[in-house]
């Protein structure tokens, strides 16, 4: 089991380091539009190659699901706005704001699926918001010289990513993992191109360096994490998996500090600890509740 725990951790860490490297790419003159589109296209090619190879090996036909293609537009929009926010605010703040997906998912379930949040979910959401204020140094924005535009973009990314999670959990359950990922990544590439059509067609940076960055980010952000999660999660269970996924947050902050030299204060570390504690507690509580329901069903 320890081997599969490490595999899931590697997937989470892989996600966490992306924003820091994206910021390095900006320093080389590439734009968020160029980076996100190249990443999405590279990921699409890699995932479709794997999906087609597996279908040929099994002797079966590909199953195209247009709903997954449309759902992928939320993933692309989220990736673009997230990478765009990193151009305005520290990478460590961007990931803190993106982690609002935890309580945003609860809100979406309440508004659209009439699933009233429990007391534990409400209290966890409040602690996440408190931790965000501290971790993001949001009490002292003026002296920190932080862009409100960057904050807005990062929060928009969190909302779009929440929709992506909802769509992923509701549709395409019968579609094989690589095909599902390939379809959604295709939708992601399409929406990024449509949003930035003029900028992309007039770009003067479409060179080998951009291809290198796009492929690198695609491998570590689009290919490796899904493979790690698919291999490891069934072996260790949903409860432990959801806890391990929170490592994406400290990984992103650590990378931003080490690679980019972004300052992290003790108060911010306390905020991150509060956020992680609230998310872990919420996931453990959900897992216990689900196991209790399964036990009652089995007895009946």
C-alpha angles and dihedrals in degrees: 000000000000090000092057092047089057091048092054091045090053089054092052093046090049090058093045098059098052100090093056093054091044088057090052088053089054088055088059091057102264120133128228089249092055094045097047094044094048090047092050094046093047091048091048092053093047095046095045090049090054093044094049092046091052091048092050090048091052094040094235134126128251116257113217116205113189091194090064089049090055092044088055089065089072090054091050094046090049093049092048096048090044094051089044091053090054088062089063106032137033115282089235091058092045093057092046090055092044090057088070084091087093096068094028088061089054089050093050091050089052097046101039104024099033091235104151112218118245124234089258091053092049094047091046090051091052092050090048090053090047091049090048092055090053098038093047093045086232093157090069105037096142097056090041089054092222121170116244088204090059091049091050092049092049092049090048088052089053091052092049091046089052089055089048091054091049093049092046092053094046106042139044096024090146093051117098114254099249093045091049091050092045093051094047092046089050089054088047092054091047095054093044090053093047092050093048101028096129095042093049096047091049095043119128093193100074094124141124092275091060090049090052092052093045093050093046093051091043093054094048097035107031108025112027099047096053091047092049092047094046092050099040108033098064089053099050101031135243096278098057091037093056090050093050091050089066087071086082088079100055089038091057093046092046092049091048089052097045101035102031100026093235113169117244117192128207090249090055091051089053089051092051090049091051091050093048092046092051093047094046092047091049093050094046091049091050092049092050090049092050092048091050091052091049091050092051091048091050091051092050 
